[in-house]
């Protein structure tokens, strides 16, 4: 397969009309065919089922918000609306999906909650469970709790939620549509943790902080779902002194490299992973050739990385050296308005 279909979630401000799709040609090493896949408001983050049958998107409808479901044409990538579940209030900021395609989790920054939506054959059911976050921090943006991520651990035994406002990493059990909090790890005050990714060996996890622009390396205990801090390491270039805000974090499937996004310095930080300790060493910072990279993704072959620059309305394509982890610019200025997250169909 030389052509892989991807999707872009956006802020539906400016010229954006909703969800966009594009094609990565791995032979020509180009991005092309950026078109509107579905017209909807504020589809910032999306999740795709492992069998490529369904796509789920955050959605805003007037004064209400929630999640929308679409079926996917695997040949063309075209989306067909199935249904949505919305309630009054501001939209969530993150969405995740379990392996069996029967549970959606969302995190809501402004309402300080995480929610669970059951899914039956791609059709969203009403919210079945809610967990309220509490707390605050020393930073001006930490006046209250701000849930920023919720998702299963790799073995799907626990749910992890990340709270930027309270500087917390929470572990819940989720059984019979009920959240039960088991553990809370408090990060450094003012760090503002945002997103998490797990090492494929199941022993380590990596959290991106938004306010301090660091990666927190964690030891993960899969038996009880608890975390322990190992390392804090800055993602910013040494010479940068401006307003930095950490964004996304992803790990290569072999566990050798971590990639972290920096808004402000507008680059991707590349780290190598120590096999024995899980600790990180900075390899390089690579410009995203744009403004405010809110997210990025490794393609399914992991030979490419695509970054999304929200404020400069463009995607950037890099070749990825699987041996060194380093990125080489292939293509910039691929026009997409207000891009946020990047997701690919699975191959």
Helices and strands as residue ranges (DSSP letters): E 3-10, E 18-25, E 30-39, E 46-48, E 54-61, E 64-72, E 79-88, E 94-97, E 103-108, E 113-120, E 123-132, E 147-152, E 159-163, E 168-175, E 178-186, E 193-198, E 204-209, E 214-221, E 226-234, E 245-251, E 257-263, E 267-273, E 280-287, E 293-298, E 304-309, E 314-320, E 327-335, E 339-344
